[in-house]
Amino acid sequence: MSKKLLYSEDQIALGLLIVRIGIGIAFMAHGFPKLFMGGALGLSKGLAAAGIPGGVAAAYLAAFAEFFGGMALIAGLFFRPTTVVLAFTMLVALAFHLNLGDSFIKYSHALESGILFVALTVAGPGRFSVDHKLFGTSAEKERTCEEGRRPVMPVPAQQTA
């Protein structure tokens, strides 16, 4: 069995790109109506009913995080700060649903998304991202796509007695 089938840096980078694009589009779709179609006003009423402070400002912050955070996810730009903001947004959404006494079916999206954003914060955006182009280390830039790994450091020769 091929080693690349079992583990490949290229496949990991491609997988992260696919996740970033899919989740980014989904969060842009969640944020768009709140940001541009008056949905933030309805959300602010719901937040108040659940005892979450901030009103309209909090609703617009959530909408901004979802829409523009989705764009940043797709590009892989300022990825870790974006995923931290989105994880916090999902924590607030989880608190919203729990304060209303909602069932797991209602709060599971916020819980699952929050876990995803924490994991993405740890993993980073991957090689196919703007962040990698701007901030990648010299060791990462030396890595070739064919090798799919970092360069191996030479082992010093042992001296014989």
N, C-alpha and C positions, 0 to 999 in steps of 0.2 A: 504494500500500500504506500502510496506517495506521501512523503512528509508534508508536502504543501496541502494535501487533502486534510491532514490532521491539524496543521497549524501554519498560518501564513500571515505575515504582517500586512501584505497587500489586501488579503481578504478581510482582515480586521478593519483596515482603513476604509475599504469599500462598504463594509457593514455599517460603520459609524456614519458614513455619508448618506446611506439609505435611511437610517434612523433619523438623522438630522433633517433630511428633506421631508420625509413623511410627517414627523411630529411638528416640524416648522409650519407646513401647510395647514395641518389640523389646528394649530394654535392661532395662526393668522385668521382662519375661518371662525374661531371662537371669539377673537378680539374685534374683528371687523364690525359686526353689528353693534357691539357695545360702544365702539369708538366713533363710528360714522353714521349710525342709524338710530341713535337715541336710546340704545339698550342700557347704557350706563345709568340712566335715571331710574329705570326699573330695578336694576341691580342694587342701586343705593337704597331703595326702599326695602328690598329683601335683606340687605346687610343690617339695616336698622332694626328690622323685625327679629333678626337673629342675635341682636345685641352686640354687633360688631361696629366699633366706632369708625368715623371717617367720612361717612355719608357719600356725597357725590364725588369728592376728591378721591376717596378710596376706590370707588367704582371706576373712575377714569384711570387711576394708576393701574388697576388690574387689567383694564382693557388695553392700555398702552403696553404693559408687560406682555400680554398675550400676542398682540398684533406685531409690534416691533421686535419682541423677543423671538417670535416665529421667524421673522425675516433674518435676524442675527443667527439663529440656529441653522438655517439653510446655508448661509454664507460661511458659517463657522468663524464669525467675527466677534471678538470679545466674548468668546464662548463660555468660559467658566463664570465670569460675572453674570452673564445672561442666565445660565442654568441655576445659579444661586437665587436670582430674583424670581425666576419661574418656580423654583421649589418653594420659596416663601409664599408666592401667590397661591400655590396649591395647598400650602399649610393653612392659609386663611380660608380658602374654599372648603377645606376639610372641616375646619372649626365652624364655618357657616352651616354646613349640613348637620354636623353633630349637635350644634346648639338648637337646631330645629327638630331634632329627634328623628332625622331621616334614616331610612334603612340602608343597609350595605349597598344595595343596587344604586341608590342615589349618590352616595359619597364615594363609591369605589373609583370613579374616574379621577377625582382629586387625589385620592390615596395612591393609586397606581402611577399617575403622572408625577406626583411628588417623589416617589421612589425612583422613577426613571430619571428625573432631573438630578437627584443626588448621585445616582450611578454615573450619569454623564459628566457631572462635575468632576468626579474622580477620574474617569476614563479620558476626558479631554475630547477635542473635536476630531482628532485623527489627521492623517497626512493630507487629505484632500480638503483643506480648509484655508481660509484667508489667514487665520491665526498661525498656522504652520508656516505659511509663506513669510509672514511678518516677524514671527517670534521664535521659529524653530531653532534648535541648537545646532551648532556646527556638526556634531556627531550625527544628528538626524538628517542634515542636509547631505552628508557623505553617503548615507545609505542608498543603495540602488534598488530599483523596483524588482530586478531579477533576484537579488539576494534575499530581500524581504527581512533583513535583520541588520543589526548594527555591526560595524567592522569588529573583527576579533583582535584583541590585543595580543601581541606576541608574548610567548612564555619564555622567560630567560633560561638559557642553557644551564644545566647543573654542572658544577665543577666536580671533577673526580679527585680523590686523594692520592 
